[in-house]
């Protein structure tokens, strides 16, 4: 498994898409941090500070797309055939892709969290914003890094399952911005288990960001997300074993 993950990481590092999405993720995080600080004159209360610092988790959206594009791209470009010749066990390949994307997502999210800390913390101090404890701040940043890893792994599982980059990316965006909000409005209690709700729980966002509804505990949200990812990876491995490559 270590060799599979190492080879997948090598593939990631040698593609321009990886660096493009990494740069886009960091740029998006910086916009989400700088704009509220620059344009808001009102004092930041504790909830506002928590929401701002948790925007480092915004990188997770790009990591989700990274996972989709990377794993689905293996089928589009035919490189998956060489991988399966070396490692014919489909589940090991799918899991290796998910783990490699997860590591890459964690690394990029770590940089996003570091940039957020460097920019936001001194700026918030200058604005006399409400302060959080060191443990809370570290917990928010750690949650953002974890979410980046989980989102990338989830995307890898979905990309391997669908095998079409465009379809998979469109499906992700439609689900996040159309299906998830619609089900949240129509199905009572669904919001906690939605991708958006799980993201807010993992990244340490405030309940006000989520309409004031109660969020799942961090550990429970993480386990549920891992369950979603495991289902996608398992389904991708099963269907790949029944398809021609």
N, C-alpha and C positions, 0 to 999 in steps of 0.2 A: 504493500500500500504506500510506503514511503516513496518508492521509486515512481509510482503512478502519480502521486501528488507533485513530486519534483519535476516530472516531465510536463505536467499541466502548468505548473508555475513558469517553466521555461517558455512554453507557448504563449502564456500571458505577457511575459516581459518582452517578447519579440514582436508584438503587434502594435501598430499605431493606434488602434482602437482603444487599447488599454490606457495609453497615456492621454488620449483625447478625452475619454470619460473621466479619468482621474482629475485632469485639469478642470473640466466642467463641474465636477463635484465640488472641488475646492472653491472655484469661483462662485458657485451658487451659495455655498455656505457663507462666504464673505459678504455677499450681497444681503443675505438674510440677517447677518449680524450688524453690518455697518448702517444700512438704511434706517432701521428703527432707532438706533442710537443717534444718528445725524439729524433725523427729521422729527423726533419726539422731544418736546420740551417739558412734558409732564413728568413728575417724579416716577421712578420705577419702583413699584412695590415688590414684595417677595415673589408673588406669582409672575410678575412681568420679568423679573430676573431669571427665574427658573425657565420660563418660556424662551427667553433669549438664549440662554446657555445651551438649552436642549436643541437649538437649531443646528448644532453640529451634526445631529442625526439626520439632517436633510441630505447629507451625502449618501445616506442609505438608499434613497431613490435611484441615484445614479449607479450605485453598486448593484441594485436589483437589475437594472438594465444591463450592466456589465456582465453579470452572470448569465442572463438570457442570451446576449449577443455572442458571448464566448462559446457556450456549450452548443447553441444552435448553429453557430458558424462552423463548428467541427463537421457537421453533416453537410452544410452548404458547400464547403471547400473540399470535402472528401478526406480530410486528415484523420477523421475518426476511424477509417479503415485500417490505417497503419497502427493506431493505438490498439484496436481490437485484435490485430494480428499478434502483437506483443503480449497483450493482456486480454484473453478471450472472455474472461468472466465479466459479464455486463454490469453486474451490481458493483463490482470493484471499480470499474471505469467511471460509472455514474457518481459513485461516492467520492472517488478521487477528484473528479471535476468540481464537485460541490465543496470539498475541503479546500482545494486550491483557490477557488473563487472566494471562499470564506476568509482565507488568510490574506488574500489581496484586498478584500473589502475592509478587513480590520486594519491593515497597514494604512490605507488611504484615509480611513475614518480617524485613525490616530493623528495623522497630520492635520485633518480638519479640526479635531478637538484642540490640538496645540495652537493652531492659528486663532481659533475662537478665544482661547484663554489669553493669548498675547494681546489681542485686539480688544476684547470685550471687558475683561476684568479691570484694567486700568481706567478705561473709559467710564465704566459704571461707577468706579470709585470717585472719579472727577465729577460725576453728576449727582453724587450723594445718594445713590440708589440703596435700596435695602440690601443688606448683606446676608449671604448664606454661609453656613459653617463650611470649613474645609472638607469635611466628610461628605456633605451634600454636593458640593461642587465636583469633587472627584467622582462621586457616584453618578452624577449626570453625564460627565465626560466618558466614564467607563461604560455607561449604558449606550451612549452614542457609538462607541467603538464596537461594542458587542452587536448592536443593531446593524452596523455596516457589514459585519461578518455574516450575520444571519440572513440579511437581505440578499447578499451576493450568492450565498449557498442556495437560497430559495430560488433565485433567478436561474441558477445553473440547472437545478432540477426541472424547472418549467421549460427551459430552452431545450434540454435533452428530450423532454417528453414530446414537445411540439415539433422540434427539428426545423422550424422555419423562423428565421430571425424577425422578419417584418410582422408576421402574424403574432408571434409571441410578445413582441414589444407593444404592439397595438392592444393586445389582450390585457397586458399588465396595466397600461394606462387607462383603458376603459374600465377595468375592474376597480382600480384605485379611485378614479374620479367620477365614475357614474354608478357602477353596480354597488360598491361598498356604501356610499352615502344613501342610495335608494333603499337598500336593505336595512340600513341603520334607522331610516325614518319609518319603515313599514313593519319591521320585526322587532318586537320588544325584547331587549336584552342582547340583541345581536351585536350592538356596538362594542361591547367589551371584547368580543372574539374576532372582530373585523381586523384586517391588516392595519388600518389606521389606528384603531384602539390599542392593538398590541404594540405598535410602534410608540405611541405616547407612553404606555406603561414602561417599556424597555428603556426609552431614552430619558425618562425622568421628567417629562413635560407635566405641566399643571393640569388639573381637572378642568380649569376654565378653557383651556385649549380644546377640550373635548366636550364642550357644551355643558360643563358642570357635572356630568355624570360620573359615578364612581368607577375607578379604573381597577383592573385586575392587579394583584401584587406582581412585583417585578419577576420573581421566580416562576410563578404560574404562567405569566405571559411568555416568558422565554421558553418554557417547556412546550407550550401550545405551538409556538412558532416552529420549534424544532420538530414537533409532530407533523405540522404541515409540510415541512421540508422533507422529512423522511418519507412521507406518502408520495410526494412528487418524484423523489429519487428512485424509490422502489418501483413506481409505475413506469418511469422512464426505462429502468433496467429490464422490466418484464416485457414491455412493448418492443424494445430494441432487440431482444432475443427472438422475437417473432417476425421481425421485419428484415428485408434485404437491405444491406448497406451499400 
